Amino acid sequence: MNKLKSKKLRGLLLGAGFVAIAAFVFTGCPTQQNMLDRGDAAQKVYVAPGEHDEYYGFFSGGYSGQLSVWGLPSSRLLKVIPVFSQDPETGYGYSEETKPLFQTSYGFIPWDDSHHPHISQTNGDSDGRWIYINANNTPRIARIDLKTFETKEILELPNTGGNHASSFVTSNSEYVIGGTRFSIPYEQDLDVPIESYSDEFRGALTFIALDSETGQMDLEFQIVVPPYNYDLGRAGKGPSSDWVFFTTYNTEEAHTMLEVNASRNDKDFIAAVNWKKAAELVRNGHGKQMPGEYYHNYYPTNQGYAVSEVKNGVTVLDTRDIDEDFIYYLPTPKSPHGVDIDPTGEYIVGGGKLATVIPVHSFSNMIEAINNGRIVERIDGIPVLDYDATIIGEVENPGLGPLHTEFDGRGYAYTSVYISSEIVKWSLDTFEVVDRIDSYYSIGHLMITAGDNVNPDARYMVGLTKTAKDRYLPTGPKQNHPAQLYDISGDRMQLLLDFPTIGEPHYAQSIRADKIKPNVAQIYEMEDNDHPYAITRINENRVERNGNVVRVFMGATRSHFRPDNIEGIKLGDTVYIHLTNMEQEWDVVHGIAIKGMDNAEILVAPGQTKTIKWTPKRTGIYPFYCTAFCSALHQEMQGYIRVSAANSDVALTWKTGTN
Amino acid sequence: MKFITNIISIALLLFVLQACGGESADQSASNSNETQEQGLSAFELEHGIGPVSERLAVDAELDEEMINRGRNIYEMKCEMCHNMEGRMVGPALGDVMERRSPEFVMNMILNPGGMARNHPEGQKMLQEYMTVMPFQNVKEDEARDIVEFLRQQAENN
């Protein structure tokens, strides 16, 4: 028996050794990829405890207004970054520092609908410095810093109704684009009959210049265009880098029952904009100033309060006034949704959601058509190019309702197909479908790991679907939106995982983790804390009164607040608690909440200062405590504030311990 | 024969494992330079465990510039938990340089988590003060400056 066992063991050992050496000889070190390809789906998504995923995934939150961060391929949720919606968990949008980010020309807006995250690019490749995301409802674009994973800036877009064709960046992050989904009168406050749509309503395509050092946004110009719905956009790549492309639908100019009335024309357009030429026209004085109030909210310093700058007026290029051509319409069937550019920059793929084919335009054909004057008509001065001159392929049998296309850089495209709920893989050479796989259920966007750039790292694909129905344990009539992870490294697509997400992810982006990981901040360095109400040494803790405004300069360390006993607050006072986390250790977070406070808690990261506003409504003793479990003595991290009547003579005092 | 095949098998496996195993070497390194050693050397027992692993040349005479820099860092990063006289969250530091070596104090500042886990003195302090001293993102030369400031405090005691 023993002999048999040892023989077996020896055989196994020898076998394992030979397999290992063979693998080593044939393929070099067994990379994670090779090892995974031999395993089943579970092994492919397994990332052992303590180990890190290879990719960051950034999924838009849709109607949550936020941006969720995932590790891929494990599909573990890493974080939800609050962007356009208030977040009581962190105090984002409740703290005094972050409130100005929510200011718009319509006032303080606590919610929005975030759609298309896009990572900043260098030489056509995602560089992992910032990620931009659009707000669809009250048109805005936000910038999130990928050092701290925090929203740092929000810019409002004037003259826009539904900023849907956004927030895609050009290949060297020269611009981030916006586009109006709902055309509106260009002067936003214009009070006109809706029936005047074709006369008074216009579309706006927005070009926002990005600072190459800080990523900060500056609305440079808008292009005023016919009143269609501008749906999605994409920047060109390589030879087409100087261009951006927008889809349009509703060339019928309907303003009611669009479901029927905007679906009549056989073809709508992809608008191709030469942004370099447009910018040059602006520089040479071809733009005109139009009214348009908008807010630009950002942090002027390292820490402290965001500021809201109110701007008025925007430079506009109007195709009706300018003789030179810088924008062209490419007829595209039929109510196209997505417009996607392949890694070589040559193929412009339209997702004709009502079309029976996937139309593929050629960029070089387009340039040739422009040079040869293959113009079939002009609309408001915009040349419409001959469909036969720009089209290079029509993918047959793509399924019902093709929407969006991504590319693997190996000559294949993957198109999401909504109505037939599938993804079709097709060849950019033959324009024939080579593989198809089901979605669960009704897919919108799809995303390829480290995709939408000149050099996609196409290992995995994520399908972002609209309904879960029976896929998970049921959680009521409304379920969370799902996503599916596919392996696309082989000839056939393989479903690996199906998982619920946050909000309703529309688009998502992914990037190799090593492009972000080394730059991620672990603390806010105390030495760099320039918050006007920070304390950077504990003996600066104090309470100051100025009329009815009381400011508490408070420090937090495991596990106490200083000061933690405060008296002399009176009814009618507005109290600001400026809490500085004086720790310098990664991920040691303190928070504060006061009984009866009509506000959210604030969470304060190491070395950070955050402010909460509190207006006590009743006299009495108010306990406050640390909301983040910070140490074994966390339960001891508490204090008391005494609130007295408005006319009381209780002196303003504060203390901690025996000091 | 058995022996030889065993050896070959193991050697093959080892070869591949060795050739390809270097990826995760630095994954357990943390920002606080914590160490995992259990058996401590005589130096470590007396001077602590952490980045300072040999005796430093410490002048008998105090350096004014170092004291000023050290005071600045101390006020920013240490004072919320320590008094010069009397225990607070952590022990009193007015006389710490009379009780501990400069190397010990520096290792305590630079590797507080490792000291609490793996050093008998660190473990003793954790028992007494019930909280692990946080790493406050202090650089090695800054820890030396703090030592100079604390030496001055000890002299004034």
HADDOCK unambig.tbl for C-alpha pairs under 7 A between the chains (distance, minus, plus):
assign (segid A and resid 10 and name CA) (segid B and resid 6 and name CA) 6.16 0.50 0.50
assign (segid A and resid 13 and name CA) (segid B and resid 9 and name CA) 5.50 0.50 0.50
assign (segid A and resid 14 and name CA) (segid B and resid 9 and name CA) 4.46 0.50 0.50
assign (segid A and resid 17 and name CA) (segid B and resid 9 and name CA) 5.18 0.50 0.50
assign (segid A and resid 17 and name CA) (segid B and resid 12 and name CA) 4.97 0.50 0.50
assign (segid A and resid 17 and name CA) (segid B and resid 13 and name CA) 4.89 0.50 0.50
assign (segid A and resid 20 and name CA) (segid B and resid 13 and name CA) 6.71 0.50 0.50
assign (segid A and resid 20 and name CA) (segid B and resid 16 and name CA) 6.57 0.50 0.50
assign (segid A and resid 21 and name CA) (segid B and resid 12 and name CA) 6.48 0.50 0.50
assign (segid A and resid 21 and name CA) (segid B and resid 16 and name CA) 6.60 0.50 0.50
assign (segid A and resid 24 and name CA) (segid B and resid 16 and name CA) 7.00 0.50 0.50
assign (segid A and resid 29 and name CA) (segid B and resid 20 and name CA) 5.81 0.50 0.50
assign (segid A and resid 536 and name CA) (segid B and resid 76 and name CA) 5.62 0.50 0.50
assign (segid A and resid 537 and name CA) (segid B and resid 75 and name CA) 5.38 0.50 0.50
assign (segid A and resid 537 and name CA) (segid B and resid 76 and name CA) 4.26 0.50 0.50
assign (segid A and resid 538 and name CA) (segid B and resid 76 and name CA) 6.91 0.50 0.50
assign (segid A and resid 538 and name CA) (segid B and resid 79 and name CA) 6.53 0.50 0.50
assign (segid A and resid 538 and name CA) (segid B and resid 80 and name CA) 5.44 0.50 0.50
assign (segid A and resid 583 and name CA) (segid B and resid 136 and name CA) 6.19 0.50 0.50
assign (segid A and resid 584 and name CA) (segid B and resid 135 and name CA) 6.51 0.50 0.50
assign (segid A and resid 584 and name CA) (segid B and resid 136 and name CA) 4.32 0.50 0.50
assign (segid A and resid 584 and name CA) (segid B and resid 137 and name CA) 5.46 0.50 0.50
assign (segid A and resid 585 and name CA) (segid B and resid 134 and name CA) 6.46 0.50 0.50
assign (segid A and resid 585 and name CA) (segid B and resid 135 and name CA) 5.61 0.50 0.50
assign (segid A and resid 585 and name CA) (segid B and resid 136 and name CA) 5.87 0.50 0.50
assign (segid A and resid 585 and name CA) (segid B and resid 137 and name CA) 6.80 0.50 0.50
assign (segid A and resid 632 and name CA) (segid B and resid 131 and name CA) 6.95 0.50 0.50
